[in-house]
Amino acid sequence: MKITKVAVVGLVLAMAVSLPSQLFAQKMRVGYWTSGFSLGFGAVMEQMKFAENQGLNVEWVKFAEVNGPTRAIVSNAIDIAFAAPSTNSIGIAADGVPVKIVLATQIAEAQVVVLDGSPVKAIGDLKGKKIGMSPPGSATHAIATAIFEQNFGLKPKEYSVAPGNEAQLAQFLSQKEIDAGVLRSVTLAQIDDVKLRRLASIVDEWKKLTKGNSPPILAVTIVYSDYLAKNPDAVAKFIAATRNGLQFGSKNKPRVAEILQKAANMNAKDARAYADQWDGAYIASFEPADIASLKRMYDIVKAAGGATKDAPDSVFDAAAYMRAKKIK
């Protein structure tokens, strides 16, 4: 039987229509850290398939260590690092790694707290005291120490620092091994047996320091430059998906808690406490004020010895974000 050219074309089109749409979707390797606050946003994005709903074929790559995504993007093992540490991301760009920062995704949110019966009534009373916070070199450490000095006149040499992670700091405080702690609100919400008193909000004090409304930014989305150059529409769709994920989490906290229970094996109480902090922890923005906040943060980290090189302004690429704002 003779097969005409028209018949062949028709057969090919029919086969194409029957194939899964994922085969034609833009492939994208996205990495995120499966702990801390990166876990919540990342798990919601992955489980609810916001990126896939934008027509993207996403391979979710998970890392057990906070700097895993940035290391992976350095070697081009992933295309996008979601919720990567902000100052570290700027630092690798300053070192010449071909990446672009395209979105702010996580707020450097924390509270300065003391035990309820502490004689410390204000930040100024911490002179000569021991304060627990993130280790030197971290963005939170640099922000907190800058706030103490510039907003309250408390210089670094006038107090000692006990470095540690959130769990360690909470334990130090409960055992009175430190006089005050810089702790995230989700950690405070999960503490039942110790009554604490808040002295200051890092976000509020940052806005006073910078005389602006943009919060300090703990994590960003970074994209391998070559991938962004070749797939600008795909990156814009991913940012649009992130914005949709942010809105979903804000409006559906019980569902977020359910996702966390499964993704992180959290108990129901801790998962709900985590989910309830969504609005204060996450962001999906890259306005000029956000970029200015990132630059100010990096300058503070650099002045504190946590970085040595400046990053060019071209590292902050808002084009995909502006395009994403027009996508539903």
Backbone bond lengths (Angstrom), bond angles and torsions (degrees), N, CA, C in turn:
res aa  C-N    CA-C-N  psi(-1)  N-CA   C-N-CA  omega(-1)  CA-C   N-CA-C  phi
1 M - - - 1.466 - - 1.527 109.12 -
2 K 1.306 115.79 132.45 1.450 121.15 -178.33 1.531 109.71 -84.42
3 I 1.342 114.92 126.89 1.466 120.25 179.81 1.521 108.84 -101.34
4 T 1.289 117.10 122.52 1.455 121.33 -178.96 1.517 110.85 -78.50
5 K 1.332 116.15 160.32 1.462 122.16 178.23 1.516 110.38 -62.15
6 V 1.318 117.45 -35.58 1.466 121.15 179.22 1.525 110.52 -64.22
7 A 1.332 115.70 -39.80 1.460 120.40 -179.87 1.521 111.29 -65.84
8 V 1.341 116.00 -40.30 1.468 120.33 178.61 1.522 110.73 -62.30
9 V 1.336 115.91 -45.89 1.469 120.07 179.14 1.523 110.06 -60.51
10 G 1.335 115.91 -42.35 1.459 119.61 179.76 1.517 111.92 -63.41
11 L 1.337 116.47 -39.12 1.468 120.45 179.12 1.517 111.03 -65.24
12 V 1.339 116.78 -42.92 1.465 121.40 179.49 1.524 110.91 -61.84
13 L 1.325 116.54 -43.45 1.466 120.54 179.64 1.524 110.99 -64.47
14 A 1.328 115.73 -40.34 1.470 119.93 179.71 1.519 110.66 -63.81
15 M 1.337 116.79 -40.13 1.464 120.78 178.68 1.521 110.66 -66.28
16 A 1.320 116.33 -39.80 1.473 121.04 -179.12 1.515 110.66 -63.72
17 V 1.334 116.20 -40.59 1.463 120.25 179.69 1.521 111.12 -64.24
18 S 1.327 116.63 -33.95 1.464 120.64 -176.27 1.521 113.43 -80.67
19 L 1.319 118.08 -14.34 1.466 120.86 -179.19 1.515 111.26 -74.48
20 P 1.348 118.21 151.42 1.466 121.11 177.95 1.517 111.43 -59.42
21 S 1.319 116.04 140.61 1.465 120.37 -177.45 1.514 111.55 -63.57
22 Q 1.373 118.05 -24.16 1.458 120.25 -178.61 1.527 112.53 -62.28
23 L 1.354 115.88 -25.82 1.456 118.82 -179.24 1.519 111.91 -66.60
24 F 1.326 116.52 -24.20 1.457 120.43 -178.01 1.531 111.95 -102.61
25 A 1.330 116.53 -7.50 1.461 120.25 -178.88 1.523 110.28 -74.45
26 Q 1.334 115.96 153.02 1.453 121.29 178.75 1.523 110.48 -66.68
27 K 1.334 117.16 123.30 1.462 122.04 179.31 1.534 109.05 -75.26
28 M 1.327 115.69 138.62 1.459 121.24 -176.87 1.530 108.68 -149.21
29 R 1.334 115.87 124.21 1.471 120.48 177.49 1.529 108.01 -98.05
30 V 1.332 116.02 115.17 1.461 121.43 -176.03 1.523 109.82 -116.99
31 G 1.334 116.46 125.02 1.449 120.68 -179.52 1.516 111.85 -109.85
32 Y 1.352 116.71 142.93 1.463 119.86 173.54 1.525 110.70 -148.77
33 W 1.329 115.06 155.86 1.458 123.17 -179.85 1.522 109.06 -81.39
34 T 1.345 116.85 129.26 1.462 120.35 -175.20 1.524 112.19 -93.82
35 S 1.322 116.71 44.37 1.459 121.64 174.71 1.521 107.30 -153.29
36 G 1.353 116.15 -177.11 1.454 119.34 -179.89 1.519 110.95 55.87
37 F 1.325 115.81 -154.51 1.456 119.23 179.49 1.523 112.21 -81.83
38 S 1.332 118.31 -14.08 1.464 119.68 175.05 1.525 110.28 -61.76
39 L 1.328 116.17 -33.37 1.453 121.03 -178.28 1.526 112.15 -58.29
40 G 1.328 117.33 -48.17 1.461 120.18 -174.72 1.514 112.89 -58.87
41 F 1.322 116.66 -53.17 1.463 121.16 -178.00 1.528 109.85 -66.43
42 G 1.340 116.60 -43.92 1.455 120.31 -179.28 1.515 112.38 -62.17
43 A 1.342 116.94 -43.97 1.466 120.55 -179.23 1.520 111.45 -64.70
44 V 1.329 117.12 -40.39 1.468 120.44 178.05 1.523 110.53 -65.21
45 M 1.329 117.05 -43.85 1.469 120.23 178.38 1.530 110.74 -60.17
46 E 1.332 116.34 -43.83 1.462 120.28 -177.42 1.521 111.75 -69.84
47 Q 1.329 116.97 -48.50 1.467 120.45 -174.54 1.528 113.00 -70.52
48 M 1.317 117.04 -36.97 1.461 120.31 -176.98 1.526 113.22 -88.31
49 K 1.330 116.98 -6.61 1.474 123.04 172.86 1.525 114.03 57.95
50 F 1.328 116.09 41.94 1.464 119.34 178.51 1.529 111.73 -64.24
51 A 1.330 117.45 -39.46 1.464 120.20 179.61 1.526 110.79 -68.66
52 E 1.329 116.33 -42.36 1.459 120.29 178.74 1.528 110.85 -62.19
53 N 1.334 116.30 -34.35 1.466 120.20 178.46 1.525 112.43 -67.93
54 Q 1.326 116.29 -15.70 1.467 120.90 174.77 1.526 111.66 -90.36
55 G 1.341 116.61 5.63 1.465 120.12 178.69 1.510 114.48 90.11
56 L 1.345 117.12 18.17 1.455 121.10 -179.60 1.526 110.33 -100.15
57 N 1.311 115.84 146.71 1.464 122.51 176.41 1.529 107.18 -103.85
58 V 1.337 116.25 92.94 1.458 121.13 -170.34 1.521 112.08 -96.57
59 E 1.316 115.49 131.39 1.462 122.17 168.45 1.532 106.77 -102.64
60 W 1.325 116.73 110.98 1.464 121.42 -178.91 1.527 109.33 -84.22
61 V 1.326 115.18 120.19 1.465 121.43 -178.86 1.524 107.88 -111.04
62 K 1.337 116.92 120.03 1.463 120.78 -173.53 1.520 111.49 -103.99
63 F 1.331 115.21 144.49 1.453 121.45 -178.44 1.525 110.17 -126.94
64 A 1.322 116.15 140.17 1.461 121.33 -178.63 1.522 112.08 -87.69
65 E 1.333 117.75 -9.14 1.474 121.84 -176.62 1.516 109.08 -120.99
66 V 1.332 116.60 141.73 1.458 121.82 -170.63 1.526 113.23 -57.41
67 N 1.338 117.98 -37.58 1.460 120.34 -178.71 1.526 113.27 -92.28
68 G 1.337 116.63 7.13 1.460 120.42 178.82 1.524 113.80 -56.56
69 P 1.347 118.58 -47.49 1.474 119.10 -179.91 1.526 113.61 -61.75
70 T 1.346 117.83 -38.54 1.465 119.00 -179.46 1.527 110.41 -70.01
71 R 1.331 116.90 -37.01 1.469 118.88 176.66 1.521 110.56 -64.97
72 A 1.320 116.54 -38.59 1.462 120.36 -178.47 1.522 111.52 -67.87
73 I 1.331 116.56 -36.33 1.463 118.24 -178.95 1.525 110.84 -74.79
74 V 1.333 116.88 -27.12 1.464 120.40 175.20 1.525 110.48 -60.41
75 S 1.337 116.20 -39.43 1.463 120.99 -179.17 1.527 112.61 -90.54
76 N 1.337 117.04 5.47 1.461 122.97 -179.23 1.532 111.53 62.48
77 A 1.335 116.32 29.85 1.460 120.85 176.95 1.527 111.17 -80.21
78 I 1.343 116.77 -20.22 1.459 122.13 173.96 1.529 107.81 -133.55
79 D 1.321 115.98 161.77 1.465 120.73 179.39 1.524 111.63 -91.63
80 I 1.349 115.62 -35.44 1.457 121.48 -175.91 1.529 109.31 -134.19
81 A 1.329 115.94 133.64 1.466 121.25 171.86 1.523 106.35 -105.15
82 F 1.328 115.44 113.66 1.455 121.60 -176.39 1.526 109.22 -92.39
83 A 1.337 116.35 129.19 1.465 121.73 178.83 1.524 111.37 58.87
84 A 1.338 116.50 46.66 1.463 121.70 176.63 1.532 109.63 -83.65
85 P 1.342 118.66 148.83 1.468 121.21 -179.22 1.535 111.33 -53.16
86 S 1.316 116.22 129.06 1.462 120.95 -170.04 1.525 113.77 -64.35
87 T 1.329 117.69 -53.98 1.467 118.59 -175.70 1.524 111.16 -68.87
88 N 1.321 117.85 -32.90 1.459 120.60 176.22 1.521 110.37 -66.12
89 S 1.338 116.24 -37.92 1.468 120.27 178.60 1.529 110.95 -64.56
90 I 1.329 115.72 -42.91 1.465 118.94 177.08 1.521 109.89 -64.25
91 G 1.340 115.39 -37.99 1.463 120.45 -178.74 1.513 113.30 -62.91
92 I 1.343 118.18 -42.68 1.462 119.19 -179.56 1.524 110.51 -69.53
93 A 1.339 116.49 -31.91 1.463 119.88 175.36 1.525 110.39 -66.83
94 A 1.335 116.14 -39.26 1.471 120.63 177.61 1.526 111.16 -64.07
95 D 1.332 115.66 -29.78 1.468 120.40 178.78 1.521 112.54 -79.84
96 G 1.336 117.41 -2.20 1.454 120.62 175.93 1.512 115.72 101.28
97 V 1.333 117.86 4.13 1.474 119.53 176.45 1.530 108.09 -67.82
98 P 1.336 118.04 130.75 1.476 120.93 -174.92 1.525 113.05 -76.27
99 V 1.328 116.24 78.02 1.464 121.64 178.25 1.524 109.51 -130.98
100 K 1.324 114.58 159.71 1.458 121.44 174.91 1.527 108.20 -124.95
101 I 1.317 116.19 140.76 1.454 121.26 172.82 1.520 106.80 -92.52
102 V 1.354 116.76 125.03 1.458 119.78 -171.12 1.526 114.09 -121.92
103 L 1.346 117.77 -8.16 1.463 119.11 -176.06 1.525 110.33 -164.42
104 A 1.329 116.35 142.29 1.461 121.85 169.93 1.528 107.62 -93.17
105 T 1.335 117.30 131.11 1.465 119.80 -173.22 1.524 114.77 -124.02
106 Q 1.317 117.55 -15.52 1.468 118.58 -175.80 1.523 110.54 -144.97
107 I 1.316 116.05 136.86 1.458 122.70 -178.33 1.527 110.14 -90.64
108 A 1.318 116.53 139.50 1.466 121.46 175.55 1.519 108.27 -79.83
109 E 1.324 114.02 73.68 1.465 121.37 -174.18 1.522 110.16 -93.18
110 A 1.328 117.24 132.52 1.465 121.68 175.99 1.523 108.91 -163.72
111 Q 1.318 115.11 162.39 1.462 122.46 177.29 1.528 108.65 -123.54
112 V 1.311 115.69 144.31 1.464 120.41 172.31 1.526 106.16 -92.08
113 V 1.336 116.94 119.42 1.458 120.64 -173.27 1.526 111.83 -130.08
114 V 1.331 115.52 156.38 1.462 123.47 174.03 1.531 107.64 -133.96
115 L 1.314 116.92 165.38 1.451 120.00 173.14 1.522 109.36 -63.99
116 D 1.310 116.22 147.42 1.461 120.37 -174.40 1.526 113.15 -56.97
117 G 1.319 117.94 -33.71 1.458 120.54 -178.68 1.517 114.34 -90.50
118 S 1.330 117.14 8.27 1.466 120.74 -177.17 1.531 111.79 -66.77
119 P 1.337 117.20 144.42 1.465 120.08 175.30 1.526 112.61 -72.86
120 V 1.337 116.97 -11.67 1.463 121.37 179.18 1.525 108.96 -73.32
121 K 1.331 115.83 119.45 1.467 120.76 -177.40 1.525 113.19 -108.64
122 A 1.337 116.91 -18.31 1.468 121.07 -177.47 1.519 108.75 -151.23
123 I 1.323 116.46 165.90 1.457 121.48 -179.29 1.529 111.00 -56.65
124 G 1.317 117.29 -39.38 1.464 120.92 -179.64 1.516 113.16 -60.12
125 D 1.323 117.42 -24.68 1.464 121.53 179.75 1.533 112.36 -74.81
126 L 1.315 117.66 -5.60 1.466 120.89 -178.88 1.530 112.62 -83.96
127 K 1.306 117.29 3.07 1.465 120.78 176.52 1.524 108.93 -61.75
128 G 1.330 115.91 126.51 1.452 121.40 -178.63 1.520 113.78 81.73
129 K 1.330 117.40 4.16 1.464 121.68 -177.02 1.533 111.04 -101.47
130 K 1.340 114.56 174.41 1.466 121.56 178.12 1.526 108.70 -108.50
131 I 1.342 115.66 125.56 1.461 121.60 -177.23 1.528 109.68 -116.59
132 G 1.308 116.45 129.24 1.454 120.86 176.86 1.522 111.02 -90.48
133 M 1.323 116.86 132.80 1.471 121.29 179.40 1.515 109.89 -160.77
134 S 1.310 116.59 177.80 1.461 121.74 177.11 1.526 109.74 -58.38
135 P 1.333 117.60 152.93 1.461 120.50 -176.68 1.529 113.23 -63.07
136 P 1.335 117.39 155.04 1.467 121.02 173.93 1.526 110.42 -54.89
137 G 1.323 115.97 142.12 1.464 121.33 -177.09 1.511 112.51 101.01
138 S 1.329 117.00 -19.18 1.464 120.57 177.67 1.523 109.96 -84.44
139 A 1.327 115.57 156.83 1.469 119.77 179.75 1.520 110.74 -64.31
140 T 1.333 117.30 -41.98 1.458 120.14 -177.92 1.525 111.34 -63.17
141 H 1.323 116.79 -40.45 1.470 120.78 178.07 1.530 110.27 -61.32
142 A 1.324 116.10 -47.23 1.464 119.91 -178.61 1.525 111.63 -64.00
143 I 1.326 116.73 -41.15 1.466 120.85 179.58 1.522 110.66 -65.00
144 A 1.333 116.41 -47.35 1.468 120.15 -177.62 1.526 111.57 -62.21
145 T 1.322 116.85 -46.07 1.462 119.11 -178.53 1.533 111.40 -66.87
146 A 1.338 116.64 -34.80 1.467 119.68 177.02 1.526 110.30 -66.21
147 I 1.321 117.02 -40.29 1.472 121.04 178.54 1.521 110.56 -65.10
148 F 1.330 117.25 -43.85 1.460 119.85 178.82 1.526 111.35 -57.27
149 E 1.332 115.00 -42.82 1.462 118.73 -176.39 1.521 112.59 -77.28
150 Q 1.323 116.82 -48.37 1.464 119.30 -171.78 1.522 113.24 -82.01
151 N 1.340 118.02 -30.15 1.466 120.11 -179.41 1.527 112.92 -94.34
152 F 1.351 116.39 -25.87 1.467 118.99 -174.23 1.529 113.64 -125.98
153 G 1.328 117.58 -2.32 1.459 120.24 178.25 1.523 113.68 71.77
154 L 1.327 117.46 17.96 1.462 122.21 -179.63 1.525 108.91 -95.75
155 K 1.322 116.87 105.38 1.462 121.55 -174.35 1.529 110.75 -81.47
156 P 1.339 117.37 151.79 1.465 121.15 -177.49 1.530 114.25 -54.60
157 K 1.322 117.35 -33.99 1.467 119.89 -178.97 1.534 112.39 -74.48
158 E 1.327 116.80 -8.02 1.461 120.36 -176.29 1.538 113.02 -93.70
159 Y 1.324 118.11 1.44 1.460 122.39 176.17 1.527 108.31 -150.62
160 S 1.305 116.82 162.79 1.465 121.09 176.80 1.524 109.44 -108.38
161 V 1.324 115.33 153.65 1.462 121.57 -177.73 1.525 110.27 -113.09
162 A 1.329 115.52 132.17 1.462 121.91 171.90 1.522 106.82 -106.32
163 P 1.337 118.31 103.10 1.472 119.97 -177.35 1.518 112.23 -76.95
164 G 1.317 115.98 150.59 1.464 120.21 176.88 1.505 111.88 175.86
165 N 1.338 115.39 171.39 1.460 119.55 174.44 1.526 109.28 -84.08
166 E 1.317 116.65 178.15 1.466 120.99 -174.06 1.535 112.13 -58.47
167 A 1.315 116.51 -46.57 1.467 119.84 -177.92 1.522 111.30 -63.38
168 Q 1.329 116.17 -41.81 1.461 120.30 179.49 1.529 111.41 -64.45
169 L 1.326 116.15 -43.83 1.468 120.29 -178.15 1.529 111.11 -64.14
170 A 1.329 115.71 -40.26 1.468 119.11 178.43 1.529 110.25 -62.73
171 Q 1.322 116.46 -39.40 1.461 120.47 178.96 1.526 111.06 -68.59
172 F 1.345 116.58 -43.48 1.467 120.66 177.58 1.525 110.67 -55.58
173 L 1.329 115.27 -43.21 1.461 120.47 -176.44 1.529 110.89 -68.45
174 S 1.329 116.50 -44.85 1.463 120.08 -178.24 1.526 111.70 -65.02
175 Q 1.346 116.04 -29.69 1.462 120.65 -179.84 1.529 112.54 -92.83
176 K 1.329 116.07 6.04 1.471 122.68 177.62 1.530 113.10 61.95
177 E 1.341 115.10 29.82 1.461 119.63 175.79 1.523 111.24 -83.38
178 I 1.332 116.12 -16.87 1.464 122.13 173.97 1.522 108.18 -130.47
179 D 1.321 115.91 159.43 1.463 120.59 -178.26 1.521 112.48 -90.29
180 A 1.331 116.71 -25.01 1.467 121.78 179.78 1.517 108.49 -154.45
181 G 1.323 116.11 159.28 1.456 120.34 178.10 1.517 111.02 -136.75
182 V 1.332 115.92 148.73 1.463 122.06 173.36 1.524 105.69 -103.75
183 L 1.340 116.15 101.28 1.461 122.03 -171.21 1.525 112.13 -125.72
184 R 1.318 115.65 147.07 1.455 120.62 176.80 1.526 110.36 -70.06
185 S 1.314 115.46 152.06 1.464 120.39 -178.65 1.521 111.91 -62.95
186 V 1.337 118.31 -32.13 1.457 119.87 179.64 1.527 110.19 -65.77
187 T 1.326 117.16 -35.63 1.463 120.56 176.86 1.517 110.19 -66.30
188 L 1.324 115.67 -43.22 1.463 120.12 179.26 1.526 110.88 -62.68
189 A 1.335 116.78 -37.52 1.463 120.66 -178.65 1.524 111.61 -68.17
190 Q 1.318 116.66 -23.81 1.462 120.72 -177.52 1.528 112.61 -92.95
191 I 1.342 116.68 -3.31 1.464 120.54 178.55 1.524 109.09 -89.82
192 D 1.316 116.68 118.01 1.463 121.30 -176.29 1.529 113.06 -101.63
193 D 1.321 115.44 -39.27 1.448 119.74 -165.86 1.530 114.83 -92.00
194 V 1.314 117.55 -0.30 1.463 120.84 -178.65 1.526 109.36 -128.56
195 K 1.316 116.03 128.40 1.452 119.91 178.67 1.525 109.58 -90.86
196 L 1.326 116.01 126.96 1.455 121.67 -175.70 1.528 111.01 -119.67
197 R 1.315 114.58 159.77 1.464 121.13 178.08 1.528 108.25 -126.00
198 R 1.304 116.62 134.80 1.472 121.18 -176.90 1.525 111.07 -92.11
199 L 1.331 114.03 134.56 1.465 119.83 178.67 1.527 111.95 -100.17
200 A 1.329 116.73 -34.51 1.468 119.62 -176.08 1.517 110.51 -164.00
201 S 1.324 115.69 154.64 1.463 123.13 174.47 1.525 108.67 -102.99
202 I 1.319 116.85 127.69 1.464 120.72 179.61 1.534 110.95 -61.58
203 V 1.333 117.08 -39.65 1.472 120.20 -179.79 1.522 110.60 -64.37
204 D 1.335 116.85 -48.13 1.472 120.02 -179.37 1.522 111.20 -62.19
205 E 1.328 116.06 -42.37 1.465 119.43 -178.26 1.523 111.75 -70.62
206 W 1.344 117.23 -31.46 1.471 120.68 175.74 1.529 110.13 -63.78
207 K 1.322 115.99 -42.19 1.470 119.23 179.46 1.528 110.98 -64.60
208 K 1.324 116.58 -34.72 1.474 119.58 175.63 1.520 110.05 -66.87
209 L 1.334 115.74 -42.37 1.464 120.76 -178.17 1.522 111.20 -63.27
210 T 1.335 116.09 -43.67 1.467 120.27 -176.11 1.523 112.95 -89.88
211 K 1.344 115.71 -8.37 1.474 120.68 -176.72 1.529 110.84 55.08
212 G 1.335 115.85 43.13 1.466 121.55 179.85 1.509 110.90 -143.16
213 N 1.334 116.82 -178.39 1.460 121.91 -178.65 1.519 113.79 -106.96
214 S 1.333 117.46 -6.07 1.457 119.71 -179.14 1.524 109.81 -82.24
215 P 1.334 118.05 135.09 1.460 120.47 -178.89 1.523 111.52 -76.33
216 P 1.328 116.92 167.14 1.469 118.90 169.86 1.523 108.05 -68.79
217 I 1.308 117.36 143.11 1.465 121.35 -171.44 1.525 110.17 -112.24
218 L 1.312 115.22 119.65 1.460 120.99 -176.69 1.522 112.77 -86.49
219 A 1.337 117.01 -33.21 1.457 119.60 -175.69 1.522 110.93 -141.64
220 V 1.325 114.59 152.10 1.468 122.18 -177.63 1.525 109.63 -137.03
221 T 1.323 115.13 167.03 1.463 120.99 171.19 1.520 107.86 -101.97
222 I 1.327 115.74 125.68 1.464 120.24 179.07 1.530 109.13 -118.72
223 V 1.316 115.36 146.17 1.459 122.24 -175.62 1.522 109.42 -125.95
224 Y 1.306 116.37 138.71 1.460 120.22 174.38 1.526 108.25 -62.31
225 S 1.308 117.03 129.10 1.476 121.92 -170.13 1.522 112.97 -56.69
226 D 1.320 116.72 -42.09 1.463 119.73 -178.36 1.525 110.99 -65.35
227 Y 1.335 115.91 -38.15 1.460 119.39 178.22 1.528 110.28 -64.29
228 L 1.334 116.52 -43.73 1.464 120.28 179.70 1.527 111.35 -62.81
229 A 1.336 116.51 -41.53 1.463 120.42 -179.71 1.526 112.04 -63.32
230 K 1.329 116.33 -36.32 1.458 120.50 -177.37 1.534 113.04 -87.36
231 N 1.343 116.30 -23.08 1.471 120.22 -174.18 1.532 112.54 -133.50
232 P 1.328 118.12 54.41 1.469 119.84 -177.25 1.530 112.82 -61.59
233 D 1.332 116.86 -35.42 1.469 119.45 -179.97 1.528 111.21 -68.41
234 A 1.327 116.54 -37.97 1.463 120.16 179.60 1.524 110.88 -64.84
235 V 1.330 116.80 -41.33 1.461 120.54 179.02 1.530 109.93 -65.59
236 A 1.318 117.05 -40.04 1.471 120.62 177.52 1.531 110.20 -62.27
237 K 1.318 116.80 -39.80 1.470 120.42 178.61 1.527 110.57 -65.80
238 F 1.336 117.02 -37.76 1.460 119.44 178.86 1.530 110.70 -66.12
239 I 1.319 116.41 -39.15 1.464 119.81 177.79 1.531 110.23 -66.30
240 A 1.324 116.61 -40.85 1.468 120.23 176.21 1.521 110.20 -60.77
241 A 1.325 116.62 -39.78 1.462 121.07 177.65 1.523 110.81 -63.48
242 T 1.324 116.73 -39.41 1.460 121.47 178.71 1.521 110.64 -64.30
243 R 1.311 116.66 -40.90 1.463 120.76 177.62 1.535 110.35 -63.35
244 N 1.327 116.69 -38.95 1.464 120.34 176.88 1.530 110.88 -67.11
245 G 1.336 115.78 -38.61 1.459 119.93 177.50 1.517 112.08 -63.85
246 L 1.324 116.38 -38.35 1.468 120.99 178.12 1.523 110.43 -61.52
247 Q 1.325 117.23 -45.70 1.463 121.70 179.62 1.525 111.23 -65.09
248 F 1.326 116.77 -39.88 1.458 120.38 179.38 1.525 110.60 -61.20
249 G 1.327 116.77 -47.72 1.449 120.65 -178.54 1.507 112.91 -61.90
250 S 1.325 116.00 -36.19 1.463 120.68 179.68 1.524 111.76 -67.14
251 K 1.338 115.96 -35.89 1.465 120.86 -174.95 1.534 113.49 -94.05
252 N 1.329 116.97 -11.60 1.470 120.02 -173.55 1.533 111.04 -133.74
253 K 1.322 116.63 56.37 1.465 120.19 -176.51 1.534 113.51 -62.70
254 P 1.343 120.08 -37.56 1.472 118.53 175.50 1.533 112.74 -60.10
255 R 1.339 116.30 -37.48 1.472 119.58 177.79 1.521 110.57 -68.57
256 V 1.329 117.53 -37.88 1.468 121.17 176.14 1.524 109.30 -59.52
257 A 1.328 116.86 -43.74 1.461 121.15 179.64 1.526 110.99 -60.79
258 E 1.325 117.11 -40.06 1.463 120.87 178.28 1.533 110.86 -62.61
259 I 1.330 115.40 -43.26 1.466 120.25 179.47 1.525 110.13 -62.52
260 L 1.325 117.03 -42.24 1.463 121.21 -179.73 1.523 111.73 -65.53
261 Q 1.322 117.56 -37.32 1.457 120.38 178.43 1.532 111.18 -59.78
262 K 1.330 115.57 -38.76 1.460 119.88 -179.29 1.530 111.80 -81.53
263 A 1.335 117.00 -42.87 1.465 120.54 -174.57 1.525 112.45 -73.52
264 A 1.341 117.10 -33.72 1.462 120.54 -174.85 1.522 113.39 -119.07
265 N 1.321 115.83 5.54 1.464 120.58 -178.70 1.531 111.55 55.86
266 M 1.325 116.38 37.37 1.462 121.61 178.10 1.518 110.24 -79.65
267 N 1.331 116.05 151.09 1.463 117.47 171.49 1.530 108.62 -76.23
268 A 1.312 116.72 163.84 1.465 121.22 -172.34 1.528 112.33 -60.58
269 K 1.325 116.93 -39.29 1.462 120.53 -177.23 1.535 111.41 -66.41
270 D 1.331 116.64 -47.65 1.467 120.23 -179.54 1.525 111.12 -66.75
271 A 1.328 116.76 -37.14 1.466 120.20 178.98 1.514 110.80 -63.84
272 R 1.336 117.42 -40.74 1.460 120.09 179.59 1.527 111.20 -69.66
273 A 1.344 116.41 -38.39 1.469 120.03 177.30 1.526 110.38 -62.34
274 Y 1.335 116.41 -39.68 1.472 122.29 177.46 1.532 109.69 -63.90
275 A 1.328 115.99 -50.25 1.466 120.64 -177.23 1.523 111.75 -62.36
276 D 1.322 117.14 -34.17 1.461 120.64 -178.70 1.528 112.75 -66.59
277 Q 1.339 117.24 -16.85 1.471 121.11 179.64 1.534 112.24 -91.80
278 W 1.332 116.66 5.24 1.472 121.27 -173.10 1.530 112.65 -51.78
279 D 1.319 117.34 -50.33 1.469 120.15 -172.88 1.528 113.03 -66.40
280 G 1.327 116.70 -27.26 1.457 119.49 179.21 1.511 113.82 -90.25
281 A 1.337 116.09 -10.26 1.462 120.02 -174.50 1.520 113.92 -103.56
282 Y 1.336 117.50 -31.43 1.457 120.00 -170.21 1.527 113.18 -115.11
283 I 1.310 113.55 156.82 1.465 121.94 -179.15 1.531 105.97 -151.20
284 A 1.302 117.73 156.21 1.467 121.77 173.46 1.520 106.28 -143.73
285 S 1.312 115.50 72.89 1.460 121.65 -171.21 1.521 109.72 -144.12
286 F 1.330 115.39 152.92 1.468 120.25 173.84 1.523 109.73 -151.23
287 E 1.323 113.77 50.57 1.446 121.19 176.44 1.538 109.92 -76.41
288 P 1.335 118.00 165.48 1.471 119.94 178.66 1.523 113.46 -52.74
289 A 1.343 117.36 -36.27 1.466 120.65 179.68 1.523 111.20 -65.96
290 D 1.333 117.28 -34.97 1.464 120.96 178.19 1.526 110.70 -67.34
291 I 1.323 115.62 -41.89 1.465 120.24 178.59 1.529 109.68 -64.92
292 A 1.329 116.59 -40.95 1.473 120.33 178.20 1.524 110.74 -62.55
293 S 1.340 116.83 -38.82 1.460 120.96 178.53 1.528 110.61 -64.53
294 L 1.326 117.18 -42.07 1.459 121.12 177.64 1.524 111.53 -61.99
295 K 1.310 116.41 -43.36 1.463 120.19 179.79 1.521 111.30 -64.30
296 R 1.344 116.63 -41.09 1.460 120.72 179.27 1.533 110.48 -64.48
297 M 1.317 116.10 -42.01 1.460 121.05 177.39 1.521 111.07 -59.73
298 Y 1.326 115.93 -45.75 1.462 119.87 -177.95 1.529 110.72 -65.31
299 D 1.317 116.48 -37.69 1.466 119.93 177.07 1.522 110.81 -61.08
300 I 1.332 116.73 -39.62 1.467 121.54 179.66 1.529 110.13 -67.47
301 V 1.336 116.51 -43.77 1.462 120.49 177.85 1.522 110.47 -62.19
302 K 1.322 116.41 -41.98 1.464 121.76 -179.90 1.531 110.45 -64.22
303 A 1.338 116.88 -43.03 1.464 120.92 179.58 1.519 111.59 -64.16
304 A 1.354 115.65 -29.11 1.466 120.22 -179.91 1.529 112.10 -85.45
305 G 1.338 116.93 1.90 1.456 120.76 178.56 1.503 114.95 90.37
306 G 1.335 117.48 7.82 1.456 120.93 -179.05 1.517 113.79 -85.00
307 A 1.326 118.07 -5.46 1.470 123.14 177.79 1.518 108.21 -154.26
308 T 1.312 117.20 157.13 1.468 120.60 -176.85 1.524 113.59 -121.30
309 K 1.339 117.09 -25.37 1.456 120.23 -174.81 1.522 111.34 -113.29
310 D 1.328 115.90 152.91 1.456 121.74 175.02 1.528 109.90 -89.68
311 A 1.315 115.77 145.05 1.463 120.64 176.08 1.520 109.40 -95.62
312 P 1.334 118.61 138.81 1.465 120.35 177.70 1.522 111.33 -67.13
313 D 1.318 116.81 151.91 1.462 121.10 179.57 1.526 112.17 -58.32
314 S 1.336 116.81 -26.92 1.465 120.50 -177.64 1.526 112.58 -65.22
315 V 1.330 117.11 -14.93 1.465 120.69 177.86 1.528 110.60 -63.84
316 F 1.327 116.74 -32.76 1.465 122.04 -178.92 1.524 108.66 -89.93
317 D 1.334 116.02 103.38 1.465 121.90 -173.46 1.527 109.56 -112.63
318 A 1.317 116.87 105.51 1.468 121.56 -176.32 1.521 113.38 -95.22
319 A 1.327 118.02 2.38 1.467 120.50 -175.23 1.527 111.80 -61.77
320 A 1.330 117.23 -45.35 1.468 120.07 -179.23 1.530 110.94 -66.13
321 Y 1.334 116.84 -36.20 1.467 120.24 178.30 1.526 110.46 -64.64
322 M 1.322 117.68 -43.68 1.455 120.67 179.96 1.531 110.37 -63.50
323 R 1.328 116.70 -36.50 1.464 120.46 177.52 1.534 109.98 -69.54
324 A 1.335 116.33 -38.13 1.468 120.95 -178.71 1.513 112.43 -64.19
325 K 1.323 117.18 -30.06 1.468 120.68 -179.18 1.520 112.71 -63.42
326 K 1.339 116.70 -18.01 1.460 121.57 179.68 1.529 111.96 -94.83
327 I 1.342 116.99 -3.02 1.454 121.27 -179.08 1.520 109.57 -98.83
328 K 1.302 116.97 136.65 1.469 122.14 178.71 1.535 110.35 -77.86
